[in-house]
Amino acid sequence: MDIQETKLIDIVPEFMRDDKTVRGLCAAADAMFAKLIDAIHISWWRRYIDELGSKEIDEIALLIGIPWYDDAADVQTKREVLYGYENVVSIAGTAEAVKYALKDLFGDVEIIEWPDYSGDPYHFKLNVDAKFTEDNTRRFQSVVDSAKNVRSIMDSIEAIRKSNVTLYVGGCFINTSICETK
């Protein structure tokens, strides 16, 4: 008998099984036990995440149900998403949650909230240091939708590319004096 498949109603005495209160309590306890078992699984993978391969990490992300998880990402990015997942969930619905969720997949993100650009209430803009394609634009929108507050509206995304450039500037000053002699 597998403990994960055991239902509490199956081990309750037969004469109590027909009582709707007992059935309800058993169903509620089963749900709590399922969450407890998931928590045990999660605590296990936290210890070994750096040793797990891409396929195992994908399975864990599926078990947890991370909406912005990308199974096409490289292994290190997948690990960072798993590590940061609890931080995002604990502050879900805030600007910081959007920032954390996007950072693992897209790099640096700046959130500009509506009072800072004279926008409508609950609107925001994002400045991102990322190169966008049609595919990752959809993924970007999905990540934002899963981490932001439901009432918040993203007005725009500005892709900012940072690069180091050497700039040479030259100039010339001419100092001319006019002297009159009499």
Backbone as JSON Lines, residues from 0, in Angstrom:
{"i":0,"aa":"M","n":[0.85,-1.18,0.0],"ca":[0.0,0.0,0.0],"c":[0.9,1.24,0.0]}
{"i":1,"aa":"D","n":[0.66,2.14,-0.94],"ca":[1.43,3.37,-1.06],"c":[0.74,4.47,-0.26]}
{"i":2,"aa":"I","n":[1.49,5.13,0.59],"ca":[0.9,6.15,1.46],"c":[0.32,7.31,0.66]}
{"i":3,"aa":"Q","n":[0.89,7.58,-0.53],"ca":[0.39,8.68,-1.34],"c":[-0.98,8.37,-1.95]}
{"i":4,"aa":"E","n":[-1.3,7.1,-2.08],"ca":[-2.57,6.71,-2.68],"c":[-3.63,6.36,-1.64]}
{"i":5,"aa":"T","n":[-3.26,6.31,-0.37],"ca":[-4.18,5.94,0.7],"c":[-5.14,7.08,0.99]}
{"i":6,"aa":"K","n":[-6.4,6.75,1.12],"ca":[-7.43,7.72,1.49],"c":[-7.85,7.42,2.92]}
{"i":7,"aa":"L","n":[-8.02,8.44,3.7],"ca":[-8.36,8.29,5.11],"c":[-9.7,7.57,5.29]}
{"i":8,"aa":"I","n":[-10.63,7.78,4.4],"ca":[-11.94,7.14,4.5],"c":[-11.82,5.61,4.45]}
{"i":9,"aa":"D","n":[-10.76,5.11,3.8],"ca":[-10.55,3.66,3.68],"c":[-10.13,3.02,5.0]}
{"i":10,"aa":"I","n":[-9.57,3.82,5.93],"ca":[-9.13,3.24,7.2],"c":[-10.04,3.6,8.37]}
{"i":11,"aa":"V","n":[-11.11,4.35,8.08],"ca":[-12.11,4.68,9.1],"c":[-13.01,3.44,9.28]}
{"i":12,"aa":"P","n":[-13.43,3.16,10.52],"ca":[-14.34,2.02,10.73],"c":[-15.57,2.11,9.82]}
{"i":13,"aa":"E","n":[-16.04,0.95,9.38],"ca":[-17.14,0.89,8.4],"c":[-18.41,1.6,8.85]}
{"i":14,"aa":"F","n":[-18.74,1.49,10.14],"ca":[-19.99,2.09,10.6],"c":[-19.96,3.62,10.55]}
{"i":15,"aa":"M","n":[-18.75,4.23,10.4],"ca":[-18.63,5.69,10.36],"c":[-18.56,6.23,8.92]}
{"i":16,"aa":"R","n":[-18.35,5.38,7.95],"ca":[-18.11,5.81,6.57],"c":[-19.3,6.5,5.91]}
{"i":17,"aa":"D","n":[-20.51,6.21,6.36],"ca":[-21.69,6.79,5.73],"c":[-22.03,8.19,6.28]}
{"i":18,"aa":"D","n":[-21.41,8.57,7.36],"ca":[-21.67,9.89,7.97],"c":[-21.04,10.97,7.09]}
{"i":19,"aa":"K","n":[-21.86,11.95,6.66],"ca":[-21.34,12.97,5.74],"c":[-20.29,13.86,6.42]}
{"i":20,"aa":"T","n":[-20.38,14.06,7.73],"ca":[-19.37,14.85,8.43],"c":[-18.03,14.12,8.43]}
{"i":21,"aa":"V","n":[-18.05,12.83,8.69],"ca":[-16.82,12.02,8.68],"c":[-16.22,12.02,7.28]}
{"i":22,"aa":"R","n":[-17.07,11.87,6.26],"ca":[-16.58,11.87,4.87],"c":[-15.94,13.22,4.52]}
{"i":23,"aa":"G","n":[-16.57,14.31,4.96],"ca":[-16.02,15.65,4.7],"c":[-14.69,15.87,5.4]}
{"i":24,"aa":"L","n":[-14.63,15.44,6.68],"ca":[-13.37,15.57,7.43],"c":[-12.25,14.74,6.79]}
{"i":25,"aa":"C","n":[-12.6,13.55,6.32],"ca":[-11.6,12.69,5.67],"c":[-11.1,13.33,4.37]}
{"i":26,"aa":"A","n":[-12.0,13.9,3.6],"ca":[-11.6,14.56,2.35],"c":[-10.7,15.75,2.64]}
{"i":27,"aa":"A","n":[-11.03,16.53,3.67],"ca":[-10.2,17.68,4.04],"c":[-8.82,17.23,4.52]}
{"i":28,"aa":"A","n":[-8.79,16.16,5.33],"ca":[-7.51,15.63,5.81],"c":[-6.68,15.09,4.65]}
{"i":29,"aa":"D","n":[-7.32,14.43,3.68],"ca":[-6.6,13.92,2.51],"c":[-5.93,15.06,1.74]}
{"i":30,"aa":"A","n":[-6.64,16.18,1.61],"ca":[-6.07,17.34,0.91],"c":[-4.86,17.89,1.67]}
{"i":31,"aa":"M","n":[-4.98,17.93,3.01],"ca":[-3.85,18.42,3.81],"c":[-2.66,17.47,3.73]}
{"i":32,"aa":"F","n":[-2.92,16.18,3.75],"ca":[-1.84,15.2,3.62],"c":[-1.14,15.32,2.27]}
{"i":33,"aa":"A","n":[-1.92,15.57,1.22],"ca":[-1.33,15.73,-0.12],"c":[-0.4,16.93,-0.14]}
{"i":34,"aa":"K","n":[-0.81,18.02,0.5],"ca":[0.06,19.21,0.57],"c":[1.31,18.92,1.39]}
{"i":35,"aa":"L","n":[1.16,18.16,2.46],"ca":[2.3,17.79,3.28],"c":[3.3,16.95,2.49]}
{"i":36,"aa":"I","n":[2.8,16.0,1.73],"ca":[3.67,15.16,0.9],"c":[4.39,16.0,-0.14]}
{"i":37,"aa":"D","n":[3.68,16.96,-0.76],"ca":[4.32,17.87,-1.72],"c":[5.41,18.69,-1.03]}
{"i":38,"aa":"A","n":[5.15,19.15,0.2],"ca":[6.15,19.93,0.93],"c":[7.39,19.09,1.22]}
{"i":39,"aa":"I","n":[7.2,17.81,1.51],"ca":[8.34,16.91,1.73],"c":[9.15,16.77,0.45]}
{"i":40,"aa":"H","n":[8.46,16.61,-0.68],"ca":[9.16,16.52,-1.97],"c":[9.95,17.8,-2.24]}
{"i":41,"aa":"I","n":[9.34,18.95,-1.97],"ca":[10.0,20.22,-2.22],"c":[11.22,20.39,-1.33]}
{"i":42,"aa":"S","n":[11.12,20.02,-0.06],"ca":[12.28,20.14,0.82],"c":[13.4,19.21,0.37]}
{"i":43,"aa":"W","n":[13.05,18.09,-0.22],"ca":[14.06,17.16,-0.71],"c":[14.82,17.76,-1.88]}
{"i":44,"aa":"W","n":[14.1,18.29,-2.87],"ca":[14.81,18.78,-4.05],"c":[15.64,20.01,-3.73]}
{"i":45,"aa":"R","n":[15.29,20.8,-2.74],"ca":[16.09,21.97,-2.37],"c":[17.51,21.56,-1.99]}
{"i":46,"aa":"R","n":[17.65,20.39,-1.37],"ca":[18.98,19.92,-0.96],"c":[19.83,19.5,-2.15]}
{"i":47,"aa":"Y","n":[19.19,19.01,-3.21],"ca":[19.93,18.4,-4.32],"c":[19.77,19.11,-5.65]}
{"i":48,"aa":"I","n":[19.24,20.3,-5.64],"ca":[18.93,20.96,-6.91],"c":[20.16,21.18,-7.78]}
{"i":49,"aa":"D","n":[21.3,21.46,-7.15],"ca":[22.51,21.69,-7.94],"c":[23.06,20.41,-8.56]}
{"i":50,"aa":"E","n":[22.58,19.27,-8.12],"ca":[23.04,18.0,-8.66],"c":[22.07,17.41,-9.68]}
{"i":51,"aa":"L","n":[20.86,17.96,-9.75],"ca":[19.84,17.41,-10.63],"c":[20.06,17.86,-12.07]}
{"i":52,"aa":"G","n":[19.64,17.01,-13.0],"ca":[19.72,17.33,-14.42],"c":[18.5,18.11,-14.88]}
{"i":53,"aa":"S","n":[18.54,18.5,-16.13],"ca":[17.48,19.32,-16.71],"c":[16.11,18.63,-16.65]}
{"i":54,"aa":"K","n":[16.08,17.35,-16.93],"ca":[14.81,16.61,-16.96],"c":[14.17,16.54,-15.56]}
{"i":55,"aa":"E","n":[14.99,16.29,-14.55],"ca":[14.48,16.22,-13.18],"c":[13.96,17.58,-12.71]}
{"i":56,"aa":"I","n":[14.69,18.64,-13.09],"ca":[14.27,20.0,-12.72],"c":[12.94,20.34,-13.39]}
{"i":57,"aa":"D","n":[12.77,19.9,-14.65],"ca":[11.5,20.11,-15.35],"c":[10.35,19.43,-14.6]}
{"i":58,"aa":"E","n":[10.59,18.22,-14.11],"ca":[9.55,17.49,-13.39],"c":[9.18,18.18,-12.09]}
{"i":59,"aa":"I","n":[10.17,18.71,-11.39],"ca":[9.91,19.43,-10.14],"c":[9.1,20.7,-10.41]}
{"i":60,"aa":"A","n":[9.48,21.44,-11.45],"ca":[8.75,22.66,-11.79],"c":[7.31,22.35,-12.18]}
{"i":61,"aa":"L","n":[7.1,21.22,-12.85],"ca":[5.75,20.81,-13.21],"c":[4.95,20.45,-11.95]}
{"i":62,"aa":"L","n":[5.6,19.76,-11.01],"ca":[4.94,19.39,-9.76],"c":[4.54,20.63,-8.97]}
{"i":63,"aa":"I","n":[5.43,21.6,-8.9],"ca":[5.16,22.83,-8.15],"c":[4.13,23.69,-8.89]}
{"i":64,"aa":"G","n":[4.22,23.7,-10.21],"ca":[3.3,24.5,-11.01],"c":[3.73,25.95,-11.14]}
{"i":65,"aa":"I","n":[4.97,26.17,-11.57],"ca":[5.48,27.53,-11.75],"c":[5.0,28.05,-13.11]}
{"i":66,"aa":"P","n":[4.15,29.05,-13.13],"ca":[3.58,29.51,-14.4],"c":[4.61,30.06,-15.39]}
{"i":67,"aa":"W","n":[5.67,30.68,-14.9],"ca":[6.63,31.3,-15.8],"c":[7.85,30.41,-16.09]}
{"i":68,"aa":"Y","n":[7.79,29.17,-15.68],"ca":[8.9,28.25,-15.91],"c":[9.04,27.96,-17.39]}
{"i":69,"aa":"D","n":[10.27,27.96,-17.88],"ca":[10.54,27.71,-19.3],"c":[11.41,26.47,-19.43]}
{"i":70,"aa":"D","n":[10.82,25.37,-19.92],"ca":[11.59,24.13,-20.03],"c":[12.61,24.16,-21.16]}
{"i":71,"aa":"A","n":[12.62,25.21,-21.97],"ca":[13.62,25.34,-23.03],"c":[14.86,26.11,-22.56]}
{"i":72,"aa":"A","n":[14.82,26.65,-21.36],"ca":[15.95,27.42,-20.83],"c":[17.11,26.49,-20.47]}
{"i":73,"aa":"D","n":[18.28,27.09,-20.27],"ca":[19.43,26.28,-19.87],"c":[19.28,25.86,-18.4]}
{"i":74,"aa":"V","n":[20.06,24.87,-18.0],"ca":[19.92,24.25,-16.67],"c":[20.1,25.27,-15.55]}
{"i":75,"aa":"Q","n":[21.09,26.15,-15.66],"ca":[21.34,27.12,-14.59],"c":[20.17,28.09,-14.44]}
{"i":76,"aa":"T","n":[19.58,28.52,-15.54],"ca":[18.4,29.4,-15.48],"c":[17.25,28.68,-14.81]}
{"i":77,"aa":"K","n":[17.05,27.4,-15.14],"ca":[15.98,26.61,-14.52],"c":[16.19,26.55,-13.01]}
{"i":78,"aa":"R","n":[17.43,26.33,-12.59],"ca":[17.71,26.28,-11.14],"c":[17.4,27.62,-10.48]}
{"i":79,"aa":"E","n":[17.78,28.72,-11.13],"ca":[17.52,30.04,-10.56],"c":[16.03,30.31,-10.43]}
{"i":80,"aa":"V","n":[15.25,29.85,-11.41],"ca":[13.79,30.01,-11.33],"c":[13.25,29.24,-10.14]}
{"i":81,"aa":"L","n":[13.73,28.0,-9.94],"ca":[13.27,27.2,-8.79],"c":[13.68,27.85,-7.47]}
{"i":82,"aa":"Y","n":[14.92,28.34,-7.4],"ca":[15.37,29.0,-6.17],"c":[14.54,30.24,-5.86]}
{"i":83,"aa":"G","n":[14.2,31.02,-6.89],"ca":[13.5,32.28,-6.69],"c":[12.0,32.16,-6.61]}
{"i":84,"aa":"Y","n":[11.47,30.97,-6.89],"ca":[10.02,30.77,-6.93],"c":[9.33,31.2,-5.65]}
{"i":85,"aa":"E","n":[9.83,30.76,-4.51],"ca":[9.18,31.08,-3.23],"c":[9.21,32.57,-2.94]}
{"i":86,"aa":"N","n":[10.29,33.25,-3.35],"ca":[10.35,34.71,-3.17],"c":[9.24,35.39,-3.96]}
{"i":87,"aa":"V","n":[9.04,34.97,-5.19],"ca":[8.01,35.57,-6.04],"c":[6.63,35.29,-5.46]}
{"i":88,"aa":"V","n":[6.37,34.06,-5.04],"ca":[5.06,33.7,-4.51],"c":[4.76,34.46,-3.22]}
{"i":89,"aa":"S","n":[5.78,34.64,-2.39],"ca":[5.55,35.3,-1.1],"c":[5.19,36.78,-1.26]}
{"i":90,"aa":"I","n":[5.58,37.39,-2.39],"ca":[5.26,38.8,-2.61],"c":[4.43,38.98,-3.88]}
{"i":91,"aa":"A","n":[3.73,37.94,-4.29],"ca":[2.94,37.97,-5.53],"c":[2.0,39.16,-5.54]}
{"i":92,"aa":"G","n":[1.86,39.76,-6.71],"ca":[0.97,40.9,-6.86],"c":[1.66,42.23,-6.65]}
{"i":93,"aa":"T","n":[2.95,42.21,-6.4],"ca":[3.7,43.46,-6.21],"c":[4.65,43.67,-7.39]}
{"i":94,"aa":"A","n":[5.16,44.88,-7.47],"ca":[6.13,45.19,-8.52],"c":[7.4,44.36,-8.35]}
{"i":95,"aa":"E","n":[7.8,44.12,-7.12],"ca":[8.99,43.31,-6.87],"c":[8.82,41.88,-7.35]}
{"i":96,"aa":"A","n":[7.62,41.33,-7.24],"ca":[7.37,39.98,-7.72],"c":[7.58,39.9,-9.23]}
{"i":97,"aa":"V","n":[7.1,40.9,-9.95],"ca":[7.3,40.95,-11.4],"c":[8.78,41.02,-11.71]}
{"i":98,"aa":"K","n":[9.48,41.84,-10.96],"ca":[10.92,42.02,-11.17],"c":[11.69,40.72,-10.94]}
{"i":99,"aa":"Y","n":[11.4,40.03,-9.83],"ca":[12.06,38.75,-9.53],"c":[11.77,37.7,-10.61]}
{"i":100,"aa":"A","n":[10.52,37.58,-10.99],"ca":[10.13,36.56,-11.96],"c":[10.79,36.8,-13.31]}
{"i":101,"aa":"L","n":[10.89,38.05,-13.72],"ca":[11.49,38.36,-15.03],"c":[13.0,38.29,-15.01]}
{"i":102,"aa":"K","n":[13.6,38.59,-13.88],"ca":[15.06,38.66,-13.8],"c":[15.73,37.35,-14.16]}
{"i":103,"aa":"D","n":[15.18,36.24,-13.69],"ca":[15.79,34.94,-13.96],"c":[15.78,34.6,-15.45]}
{"i":104,"aa":"L","n":[14.74,35.01,-16.15],"ca":[14.62,34.65,-17.56],"c":[15.14,35.72,-18.53]}
{"i":105,"aa":"F","n":[15.02,36.99,-18.14],"ca":[15.31,38.06,-19.1],"c":[16.4,39.03,-18.66]}
{"i":106,"aa":"G","n":[16.92,38.92,-17.47],"ca":[17.97,39.84,-17.02],"c":[17.39,41.02,-16.25]}
{"i":107,"aa":"D","n":[18.13,42.12,-16.27],"ca":[17.74,43.3,-15.49],"c":[16.42,43.9,-15.96]}
{"i":108,"aa":"V","n":[15.6,44.27,-15.0],"ca":[14.28,44.82,-15.28],"c":[14.08,46.06,-14.41]}
{"i":109,"aa":"E","n":[13.57,47.12,-15.01],"ca":[13.21,48.31,-14.26],"c":[11.71,48.52,-14.42]}
{"i":110,"aa":"I","n":[11.03,48.7,-13.3],"ca":[9.58,48.92,-13.33],"c":[9.31,50.39,-13.06]}
{"i":111,"aa":"I","n":[8.55,51.01,-13.96],"ca":[8.18,52.41,-13.8],"c":[6.68,52.43,-13.53]}
{"i":112,"aa":"E","n":[6.31,52.82,-12.33],"ca":[4.9,52.8,-11.95],"c":[4.21,54.1,-12.38]}
{"i":113,"aa":"W","n":[2.9,54.04,-12.48],"ca":[2.1,55.11,-13.08],"c":[2.36,56.51,-12.54]}
{"i":114,"aa":"P","n":[2.6,56.72,-11.24],"ca":[2.84,58.11,-10.8],"c":[4.14,58.68,-11.36]}
{"i":115,"aa":"D","n":[5.08,57.8,-11.71],"ca":[6.39,58.26,-12.18],"c":[6.39,58.69,-13.64]}
{"i":116,"aa":"Y","n":[5.35,58.36,-14.39],"ca":[5.29,58.8,-15.79],"c":[3.92,59.4,-16.14]}
{"i":117,"aa":"S","n":[3.18,59.8,-15.14],"ca":[1.86,60.41,-15.32],"c":[0.9,59.49,-16.06]}
{"i":118,"aa":"G","n":[0.95,58.22,-15.73],"ca":[0.05,57.26,-16.35],"c":[-1.26,57.16,-15.59]}
{"i":119,"aa":"D","n":[-2.11,56.28,-16.07],"ca":[-3.38,56.03,-15.38],"c":[-3.11,55.19,-14.13]}
{"i":120,"aa":"P","n":[-3.97,55.31,-13.12],"ca":[-3.77,54.51,-11.9],"c":[-3.68,53.01,-12.19]}
{"i":121,"aa":"Y","n":[-2.79,52.34,-11.49],"ca":[-2.54,50.9,-11.56],"c":[-1.87,50.46,-12.87]}
{"i":122,"aa":"H","n":[-1.35,51.4,-13.63],"ca":[-0.61,51.06,-14.85],"c":[0.88,51.12,-14.57]}
{"i":123,"aa":"F","n":[1.65,50.43,-15.38],"ca":[3.1,50.45,-15.23],"c":[3.77,50.18,-16.57]}
{"i":124,"aa":"K","n":[5.06,50.54,-16.65],"ca":[5.88,50.27,-17.83],"c":[7.1,49.48,-17.37]}
{"i":125,"aa":"L","n":[7.68,48.74,-18.29],"ca":[8.88,47.98,-17.98],"c":[10.01,48.35,-18.92]}
{"i":126,"aa":"N","n":[11.19,48.53,-18.36],"ca":[12.42,48.67,-19.14],"c":[13.21,47.4,-18.92]}
{"i":127,"aa":"V","n":[13.56,46.72,-20.0],"ca":[14.2,45.42,-19.9],"c":[15.45,45.39,-20.76]}
{"i":128,"aa":"D","n":[16.49,44.8,-20.22],"ca":[17.73,44.61,-20.97],"c":[17.67,43.23,-21.62]}
{"i":129,"aa":"A","n":[16.91,43.11,-22.71],"ca":[16.72,41.81,-23.37],"c":[16.45,42.03,-24.85]}
{"i":130,"aa":"K","n":[16.76,40.99,-25.62],"ca":[16.45,41.0,-27.04],"c":[15.15,40.21,-27.21]}
{"i":131,"aa":"F","n":[14.17,40.81,-27.87],"ca":[12.87,40.17,-27.99],"c":[12.67,39.52,-29.35]}
{"i":132,"aa":"T","n":[12.1,38.32,-29.28],"ca":[11.62,37.63,-30.47],"c":[10.13,37.42,-30.26]}
{"i":133,"aa":"E","n":[9.45,36.93,-31.26],"ca":[8.01,36.7,-31.12],"c":[7.72,35.69,-30.02]}
{"i":134,"aa":"D","n":[8.55,34.64,-29.94],"ca":[8.35,33.59,-28.95],"c":[8.57,34.1,-27.53]}
{"i":135,"aa":"N","n":[9.7,34.78,-27.29],"ca":[9.94,35.19,-25.91],"c":[9.11,36.41,-25.5]}
{"i":136,"aa":"T","n":[8.5,37.11,-26.46],"ca":[7.58,38.19,-26.1],"c":[6.32,37.6,-25.47]}
{"i":137,"aa":"R","n":[5.83,36.49,-26.03],"ca":[4.67,35.81,-25.44],"c":[5.02,35.28,-24.05]}
{"i":138,"aa":"R","n":[6.2,34.7,-23.93],"ca":[6.64,34.16,-22.65],"c":[6.79,35.29,-21.63]}
{"i":139,"aa":"F","n":[7.33,36.43,-22.07],"ca":[7.49,37.59,-21.22],"c":[6.14,38.03,-20.67]}
{"i":140,"aa":"Q","n":[5.15,38.13,-21.55],"ca":[3.79,38.54,-21.15],"c":[3.2,37.54,-20.16]}
{"i":141,"aa":"S","n":[3.45,36.27,-20.38],"ca":[2.95,35.23,-19.48],"c":[3.56,35.37,-18.09]}
{"i":142,"aa":"V","n":[4.85,35.64,-18.02],"ca":[5.53,35.82,-16.73],"c":[4.96,37.04,-16.01]}
{"i":143,"aa":"V","n":[4.79,38.14,-16.72],"ca":[4.25,39.36,-16.12],"c":[2.84,39.1,-15.58]}
{"i":144,"aa":"D","n":[2.01,38.46,-16.39],"ca":[0.62,38.19,-15.98],"c":[0.55,37.3,-14.74]}
{"i":145,"aa":"S","n":[1.48,36.34,-14.62],"ca":[1.43,35.43,-13.48],"c":[1.96,36.06,-12.19]}
{"i":146,"aa":"A","n":[2.78,37.1,-12.29],"ca":[3.38,37.68,-11.08],"c":[2.74,39.0,-10.65]}
{"i":147,"aa":"K","n":[2.11,39.72,-11.57],"ca":[1.56,41.04,-11.24],"c":[0.23,40.94,-10.52]}
{"i":148,"aa":"N","n":[-0.19,42.05,-9.98],"ca":[-1.51,42.16,-9.39],"c":[-2.54,42.07,-10.51]}
{"i":149,"aa":"V","n":[-3.67,41.47,-10.25],"ca":[-4.7,41.27,-11.28],"c":[-5.19,42.6,-11.84]}
{"i":150,"aa":"R","n":[-5.31,43.62,-11.02],"ca":[-5.84,44.9,-11.49],"c":[-4.81,45.74,-12.23]}
{"i":151,"aa":"S","n":[-3.52,45.41,-12.1],"ca":[-2.47,46.19,-12.75],"c":[-2.43,45.93,-14.25]}
{"i":152,"aa":"I","n":[-2.07,46.98,-14.99],"ca":[-2.03,46.89,-16.45],"c":[-0.67,47.37,-16.94]}
{"i":153,"aa":"M","n":[-0.02,46.54,-17.76],"ca":[1.27,46.91,-18.33],"c":[1.02,47.73,-19.59]}
{"i":154,"aa":"D","n":[1.51,48.98,-19.59],"ca":[1.32,49.85,-20.75],"c":[2.32,49.55,-21.86]}
{"i":155,"aa":"S","n":[3.57,49.32,-21.5],"ca":[4.57,49.1,-22.55],"c":[5.8,48.39,-21.99]}
{"i":156,"aa":"I","n":[6.55,47.85,-22.94],"ca":[7.85,47.24,-22.64],"c":[8.87,47.97,-23.49]}
{"i":157,"aa":"E","n":[9.9,48.46,-22.86],"ca":[10.98,49.1,-23.6],"c":[12.22,48.24,-23.45]}
{"i":158,"aa":"A","n":[12.73,47.77,-24.57],"ca":[13.94,46.96,-24.56],"c":[15.13,47.9,-24.62]}
{"i":159,"aa":"I","n":[15.95,47.84,-23.61],"ca":[17.12,48.7,-23.52],"c":[18.35,47.83,-23.69]}
{"i":160,"aa":"R","n":[19.16,48.15,-24.64],"ca":[20.4,47.39,-24.85],"c":[21.55,48.23,-24.33]}
{"i":161,"aa":"K","n":[22.28,47.67,-23.39],"ca":[23.43,48.35,-22.82],"c":[24.68,47.81,-23.48]}
{"i":162,"aa":"S","n":[25.6,48.72,-23.78],"ca":[26.88,48.28,-24.34],"c":[27.96,49.27,-23.95]}
{"i":163,"aa":"N","n":[29.17,48.77,-23.93],"ca":[30.31,49.62,-23.62],"c":[30.89,50.13,-24.92]}
{"i":164,"aa":"V","n":[30.98,51.43,-25.04],"ca":[31.5,52.05,-26.25],"c":[32.56,53.05,-25.84]}
{"i":165,"aa":"T","n":[33.65,53.04,-26.58],"ca":[34.68,54.04,-26.36],"c":[34.36,55.23,-27.25]}
{"i":166,"aa":"L","n":[34.26,56.38,-26.66],"ca":[33.91,57.59,-27.39],"c":[35.09,58.54,-27.3]}
{"i":167,"aa":"Y","n":[35.55,58.96,-28.45],"ca":[36.65,59.91,-28.51],"c":[36.08,61.28,-28.88]}
{"i":168,"aa":"V","n":[36.45,62.27,-28.11],"ca":[35.97,63.62,-28.35],"c":[37.18,64.53,-28.47]}
{"i":169,"aa":"G","n":[37.15,65.36,-29.45],"ca":[38.25,66.32,-29.62],"c":[37.69,67.72,-29.74]}
{"i":170,"aa":"G","n":[38.53,68.66,-29.54],"ca":[38.1,70.04,-29.64],"c":[39.3,70.95,-29.77]}
{"i":171,"aa":"C","n":[39.03,72.15,-30.11],"ca":[40.1,73.11,-30.29],"c":[39.62,74.45,-29.74]}
{"i":172,"aa":"F","n":[40.46,75.09,-28.98],"ca":[40.14,76.41,-28.48],"c":[41.11,77.39,-29.09]}
{"i":173,"aa":"I","n":[40.6,78.49,-29.55],"ca":[41.46,79.54,-30.1],"c":[41.3,80.74,-29.2]}
{"i":174,"aa":"N","n":[42.38,81.2,-28.73],"ca":[42.39,82.38,-27.86],"c":[42.97,83.52,-28.67]}
{"i":175,"aa":"T","n":[42.17,84.47,-29.01],"ca":[42.62,85.58,-29.83],"c":[42.55,86.87,-29.0]}
{"i":176,"aa":"S","n":[43.58,87.56,-29.04],"ca":[43.6,88.86,-28.34],"c":[43.78,89.95,-29.38]}
{"i":177,"aa":"I","n":[43.05,90.99,-29.25],"ca":[43.2,92.14,-30.14],"c":[43.76,93.27,-29.3]}
{"i":178,"aa":"C","n":[44.88,93.74,-29.7],"ca":[45.53,94.83,-28.97],"c":[45.61,96.06,-29.88]}
{"i":179,"aa":"E","n":[45.23,97.16,-29.36],"ca":[45.38,98.39,-30.11],"c":[46.57,99.15,-29.57]}
{"i":180,"aa":"T","n":[47.34,99.63,-30.44],"ca":[48.49,100.49,-30.03],"c":[48.31,101.85,-30.66]}
{"i":181,"aa":"K","n":[48.63,102.9,-29.95],"ca":[48.51,104.26,-30.47],"c":[49.83,104.91,-30.53]}
